[in-house]
Amino acid sequence: MKTVLNVKTDKDVKERAQALAKHLGIPLSTVVNIQLKSFIETGELKISREPELRPEVKAELKIAMRDAKAGTGLSPTFNTIAEMKKWLGTQST
């Protein structure tokens, strides 16, 4: 069963939200319903304009973070540029 939810908001907020929803190809009511359902399920409110990372990128980051925590696959620290260049020179052979 559907019901009507009346919410007061600034006119500018409504218009900007409608324009963004339209740009995404969805009605504003869908945005509101998604947010309400997510809020119910998680108890959190997460809002972002940033796209989610692709699964393969997330997997690569997870591996890199694991390696960094384990201290593998990292360069040593350098005190001078000359030390860095010397180390880089030995890595290319």
Helices and strands as residue ranges (DSSP letters): H 11-24, H 28-42, H 55-70, H 81-91
